Amino acid sequence: MTPQMRRLADSSHKKEGKKSGRKAEVGRMLITVSVLGSSGPIRFVAREDDLVASIIGIVLKSYAREGRLPVLGSDSNDFVLYSGYDASNALSPWEPIRCNGSRNFLLCKKQGLDVKASTGMSAKVVSKKGKVGWKAWLNKSLSFRISTN
């Protein structure tokens, strides 16, 4: 055995000894997240103890970095993550991703947040005016201009 091979063998034994003295390391897993309305899934490696909220944040950053459409935004509180196996209940943002046992997920926007698309008004108008906002929407939608030629 050459001196270089001995050093490599000795260093590998030392590393194994150090690993046995440490706490058990958290595993990593490949996660696939499909975004509702997007052309394909986003895949990345995450730690098993990462929270669902941080996974949503990572997906939104990756989605924006890749320039995918439709544009989603960056607020992770506006989205929910569903398991690929049990899509009936959204995952809690404070639980670790490993608790689910799934590696495939679906990211969706929370219901009732897309006020601008459904009413044609900005969310600020509805939130500031409260009940008055529907009147403005009604007036705007009923004010059709008829041109006379």
HELIX and SHEET records of a PDB file:
HELIX    1   1 PRO A    3  GLY A   21  1                                  19    
HELIX    2   2 VAL A   52  ARG A   65  1                                  14    
HELIX    3   3 SER A   76  ASP A   78  5                                   3    
HELIX    4   4 ILE A   97  ASN A  100  5                                   4    
HELIX    5   5 VAL A  115  THR A  119  1                                   5    
HELIX    6   6 ALA A  123  LYS A  129  1                                   7    
HELIX    7   7 GLY A  130  VAL A  132  5                                   3    
HELIX    8   8 GLY A  133  LEU A  142  1                                  10    
SHEET    1   A 4 ILE A  42  ARG A  47  0                                        
SHEET    2   A 4 ARG A  28  VAL A  35 -1                                        
SHEET    3   A 4 ASN A 104  LYS A 109  1                                        
SHEET    4   A 4 PHE A  79  SER A  83 -1                                        
END                                                                             
